[in-house]
């Protein structure tokens, strides 16, 4: 297990998880979020290639519809 910070809170996840894996575990669709990984926004096509590591910082911002 590895520790990282997600949206300001410490979380523990399985080693080897990618951003895409983590989003899937939360039942979030990649088209409905913007991800900042270690203080840099990453492109959606990199979610499956970005492996989360011990000490990483992840911010997940969900798109909301409304008016």
Order of alpha helices (4+ residues) and beta strands (2+ residues): beta-beta-alpha-beta-beta-beta
